[in-house]
Amino acid sequence: MSNYESFQDKMNYYFKNIGNKQLALVGDAVLRLCVLDEWFSTESDTDVATNEHLKNVAKEWGLKEYIKENPSQEDKEAKTTLASTVEGIIGAVWVDSDRDFGAVQRVIKKLVY
């Protein structure tokens, strides 16, 4: 089993199309919508959408091994790169699931809470 398949197993979401790119902006917007939707009904913490929290999520999930680093970063962990990776995954789920809000919410709860 590849690392990619293992990650999908952990996330409990399986992509139909693995070729989606540049999805961090979409993922950021969807994440904020899902977090605010959760907050509206439960007044839960909204800090889960911060770059600092998302960086920690990326570390916990071992996402660094999936990132193709810019050589100029010299193996440094860039907070925004790690956070954008999580947002990109969320954006990819949004697009891949045909904008299924429930599917995205389940993935976000698994990833960031």
N, C-alpha and C positions, 0 to 999 in steps of 0.2 A: 504494500500500500504506500502510495506517495505521501509526502508531507502535505500536499494540497488536499488529497482525499481525507487525510487524518484531520486537517483543519475543518473541513466541511462536516465531518462526523462530530467534532467537538461543538461546532456551531449549530448542528442539527438543521442545516440548510444546504441544499445541493443545487449548484448553479446549472441552468440549462445552457447558458452561453458564458464561457470563461474569457471571452475576448473583450469585455468592456473595459474602457480606459477613461482616465480623467474624470472620475466620478466623485472626487472629494467635495466639490461644491454642492452637488446634488445631495450627497450623504450628509453634509453639514446641515442643509435646510431640512431634510427629512428627520434627522436626529433631533433638531430643535423642536420640530412639530410634535414628534412622538414624546419628547420629554415634557413639553408644555401640555400636551394632552393628558399625560399621566399626572402632572402637577395640578391641573385644573380639577380633576376629580378626587385627588388624594392629598394635595398640597405637599407632595414629595419633594425631595431635594433636586434642584435644577443644576447643581454643580457637576453632574455627571457629563455635561456637554462641554466642559472646559478643556482646553488643550492639555493642561496638566493632568487631568483625570484620564483623558484619552491616551496620552503618552503612557501612563501607568497600565492602562488596559492593554495596549500594544505589547508592553513588556510581559505582562502576566500571560498573555496568549502566545508569546513567543513569535510575534509577527516580524521581528527584525530579520529572521532568516528568509523571509519572503520578499524583502525589500532589496531592490537593486540600487545600491548607494552611489551617490555622486562621488567620484574619486577625490574631489576637493574637500570632502567632509572628513577624510582620513579616519574612518572608523569611529567617528564621534556620533553620539545619539542626538539627533536633532529633534527637539520636542515637537516642532511643527510637522516634521516628516512622519514621525510615529503617529501623531494625532490624525494627520491627513490620511494615513493608511487605514485607520479605523473608519474614518468618514468615507473613504473610497469603498470599503467593504459594504457599508450601509447603503451607499449610493448604488452599488452593483446589485445588491439584493432588491432595492426599489425597482430598478430597471428590469432585472432578470425575472422578477415575480410579476411583471406587468402591472406595477404600481399597486401591489396588494399591501395595504396599510397594516393589516393584521399580521402578515408574514414578517414585515419589517419590524413591527413592534416586538414580536417574539424574538427575533434575532437581537435587537437592541437590548432587550431584557437579559438575554443570555450573555451578551458581550459586555455591557457597561454597568449593569447593576450588581 
